[in-house]
Amino acid sequence: MGESPLQASVIIATYNRGRVLPHVLGVLDRQTVPPDRYEIVIADDGSTDDTPQVVAREAARIRPHVTYLRLEHCGAAAARNAAIRASRGQYLVFIDSDIICSPQFLEEHLRAHERWKNAVVTGPAVLIRSLDEIPRRPRIWDWSAAPFAGGNASVRRQDAFRVGLFDESFDELGWEDIEFGIRLKQGGLVTCFVPTAVGYHYKPDPIDPAGVAAYASSQGRMAVRLVRKHPILEARMATGLNPLAMAIDRLASVFDWDLRLARWILRKTEGQGHFWLRSVAAKQLYNRLYYKAARAALRQPDRPARAAESEVRPEST
């Protein structure tokens, strides 16, 4: 590292993203911040694809130092915590493992922290279906009002430790970043949205109804965990677990006609394009199964978190 301080640690929790990681790591090698000023820490939550080999190959090729951690089915919160504990930067910059950063991404995050001393910095996550869409200007729906958006956010390292890192009882997909953000806000930090800190959310795969269903059910259960831990209006509005939203869902779910229609559309249009129609149907499928899972979880006592299956193992760098 020479005489340059390590300013930032890029934290990436991943699972079975070996096909996308070369693109993610490739742009992190082309940042406007000098490569000796930041590192990359990847926590692999038990991938079954070629993620370990991909990371080893890319780590040998790119200039920033790469630390790779191997976990087994611990969840995104535990994976991020493992990466945080292995990191060394003054600022922690979080991206998802399908976020393609703009060249100025890290510079914009660090500049924002210089301007605002007690801040959580977030930026837009611009949905793209092809790498040919880079650069695309952020649109209003790419902006997030969340106190902490795990796909594109940064926080001072000492603030993350001060509030206790991520809550590992969120052991399924969903809401662990929002819960972390609520505690950061309660700890006195202010969320600052920086439009120029652009990340491109790369989603090239066709819509998988089974994957949508599993994700929705997981998020519904974790939403209940969030509102039970933080029974405040902000959590209920963010999750949609408030009387108005749940009443609207109840009306929309009469006879489950919308759920059956969404599944029928996805089945009939499979392999035929119709991307926007399929997206609308997938969103409706997600919404209905999300609320179904949340209602079921609300009828049950909060279950204990699933224990991690193994210790974290540092591997190739």
Backbone hydrogen bonds, N-H to C=O, Kabsch-Sander energy under -0.5 kcal/mol:
donor,donor_aa,acceptor,acceptor_aa,energy
4,S,1,M,-1.2
7,Q,5,P,-1.0
7,Q,37,R,-1.8
8,A,37,R,-1.8
9,S,91,Y,-2.6
10,V,39,E,-2.9
11,I,9,S,-0.7
11,I,93,V,-3.0
12,I,10,V,-0.5
12,I,41,V,-2.6
13,A,95,I,-0.5
14,T,43,A,-2.5
20,V,17,R,-0.9
21,L,17,R,-2.4
23,H,20,V,-1.2
24,V,20,V,-1.8
25,L,21,L,-3.2
26,G,22,P,-1.9
27,V,23,H,-1.7
28,L,24,V,-1.0
29,D,25,L,-0.8
29,D,26,G,-0.7
30,R,27,V,-1.2
31,Q,28,L,-0.5
32,T,103,P,-2.1
37,R,34,P,-2.1
38,Y,35,P,-0.7
39,E,8,A,-1.9
40,I,65,H,-2.7
41,V,10,V,-3.1
42,I,40,I,-0.5
42,I,67,T,-3.2
43,A,12,I,-2.9
43,A,41,V,-0.5
44,D,42,I,-0.6
44,D,69,L,-3.2
45,D,14,T,-2.7
45,D,43,A,-0.7
46,G,44,D,-1.8
46,G,71,L,-0.7
54,V,50,D,-2.5
55,V,51,T,-2.7
56,A,52,P,-2.2
57,R,53,Q,-2.3
58,E,54,V,-2.7
59,A,55,V,-2.9
60,A,56,A,-1.4
61,R,57,R,-0.6
61,R,58,E,-0.8
62,I,58,E,-2.5
65,H,38,Y,-0.6
66,V,317,T,-0.7
67,T,40,I,-2.7
68,Y,316,S,-0.6
69,L,42,I,-3.0
70,R,313,R,-2.3
71,L,44,D,-3.2
71,L,69,L,-0.5
77,A,170,F,-0.7
79,A,75,G,-2.3
80,R,76,A,-2.6
81,N,77,A,-2.3
82,A,78,A,-2.3
83,A,79,A,-2.0
84,I,80,R,-2.7
85,R,81,N,-2.6
86,A,82,A,-1.4
87,S,83,A,-0.6
87,S,84,I,-1.2
90,Q,6,L,-1.2
91,Y,7,Q,-2.4
92,L,155,V,-3.0
93,V,9,S,-2.9
93,V,91,Y,-0.6
94,F,92,L,-0.6
94,F,153,A,-3.6
95,I,11,I,-2.1
96,D,151,G,-0.8
97,S,13,A,-0.6
99,I,96,D,-1.6
100,I,98,D,-0.6
100,I,200,Y,-3.0
101,C,99,I,-0.7
102,S,198,V,-2.2
105,F,102,S,-1.9
108,E,104,Q,-2.7
109,H,105,F,-1.9
110,L,106,L,-2.7
111,R,107,E,-2.5
112,A,108,E,-2.0
113,H,109,H,-1.8
114,E,110,L,-1.6
115,R,111,R,-1.5
116,W,112,A,-2.9
117,K,115,R,-0.6
119,A,116,W,-0.5
120,V,190,V,-2.2
121,V,119,A,-0.5
121,V,154,S,-2.3
122,T,192,C,-2.3
123,G,152,N,-1.4
125,A,142,D,-1.7
126,V,124,P,-0.6
126,V,199,G,-2.9
127,L,125,A,-0.6
128,I,201,H,-2.5
133,E,130,S,-1.8
134,I,131,L,-1.4
142,D,139,R,-2.3
143,W,140,I,-1.2
150,G,148,F,-0.7
152,N,149,A,-2.2
153,A,94,F,-1.8
154,S,121,V,-2.3
155,V,92,L,-2.0
156,R,119,A,-0.5
157,R,90,Q,-2.8
159,D,156,R,-0.7
160,A,156,R,-1.8
161,F,157,R,-2.0
162,R,158,Q,-1.8
163,V,159,D,-1.6
164,G,161,F,-0.7
165,L,160,A,-2.5
168,E,166,F,-0.8
170,F,167,D,-1.7
171,D,169,S,-1.7
179,E,175,W,-2.4
180,F,176,E,-1.8
181,G,177,D,-2.3
182,I,178,I,-2.3
183,R,179,E,-1.8
184,L,180,F,-2.1
185,K,181,G,-2.5
186,Q,182,I,-2.6
187,G,183,R,-1.4
188,G,185,K,-1.8
189,L,184,L,-2.2
190,V,118,N,-2.1
192,C,120,V,-3.2
193,F,191,T,-0.5
194,V,122,T,-3.2
194,V,192,C,-0.5
197,A,194,V,-1.8
198,V,196,T,-1.6
199,G,124,P,-2.2
200,Y,100,I,-2.8
201,H,126,V,-2.1
201,H,199,G,-0.6
202,Y,98,D,-2.8
202,Y,200,Y,-1.1
203,K,128,I,-2.8
203,K,201,H,-0.7
212,V,208,D,-2.5
213,A,209,P,-2.5
214,A,210,A,-2.3
215,Y,211,G,-2.4
216,A,212,V,-2.6
217,S,213,A,-2.2
218,S,214,A,-2.2
219,Q,215,Y,-2.7
220,G,216,A,-2.4
221,R,217,S,-2.0
222,M,218,S,-2.3
223,A,219,Q,-2.1
224,V,220,G,-1.4
225,R,221,R,-1.5
226,L,222,M,-2.1
227,V,223,A,-2.4
228,R,224,V,-2.0
229,K,225,R,-1.8
230,H,226,L,-2.9
232,I,230,H,-2.6
236,R,232,I,-2.0
237,M,233,L,-2.8
238,A,234,E,-2.2
239,T,235,A,-2.2
240,G,236,R,-1.1
241,L,236,R,-0.6
242,N,240,G,-1.3
246,M,242,N,-2.5
247,A,243,P,-1.9
248,I,244,L,-2.3
249,D,245,A,-2.2
250,R,246,M,-2.1
251,L,247,A,-2.1
252,A,248,I,-2.4
253,S,249,D,-1.3
254,V,251,L,-1.1
256,D,253,S,-2.3
257,W,254,V,-1.3
258,D,252,A,-0.5
260,R,256,D,-2.3
261,L,257,W,-2.3
262,A,258,D,-2.3
263,R,259,L,-2.1
264,W,260,R,-2.1
265,I,261,L,-2.6
266,L,262,A,-2.3
267,R,263,R,-2.1
268,K,264,W,-2.7
269,T,265,I,-2.0
270,E,267,R,-0.6
272,Q,269,T,-2.2
274,H,272,Q,-0.5
278,R,274,H,-2.7
279,S,275,F,-2.4
280,V,276,W,-2.2
281,A,277,L,-2.2
282,A,278,R,-2.8
283,K,279,S,-2.3
284,Q,280,V,-2.1
285,L,281,A,-2.5
286,Y,282,A,-2.7
287,N,283,K,-2.7
288,R,284,Q,-2.3
289,L,285,L,-2.2
290,Y,286,Y,-2.6
291,Y,287,N,-2.1
292,K,288,R,-2.0
293,A,289,L,-2.3
294,A,290,Y,-2.4
295,R,291,Y,-2.8
296,A,292,K,-2.0
297,A,293,A,-2.3
298,L,294,A,-2.3
299,R,295,R,-1.1
300,Q,297,A,-1.3
309,E,72,E,-1.3
313,R,70,R,-2.3
315,E,68,Y,-3.4
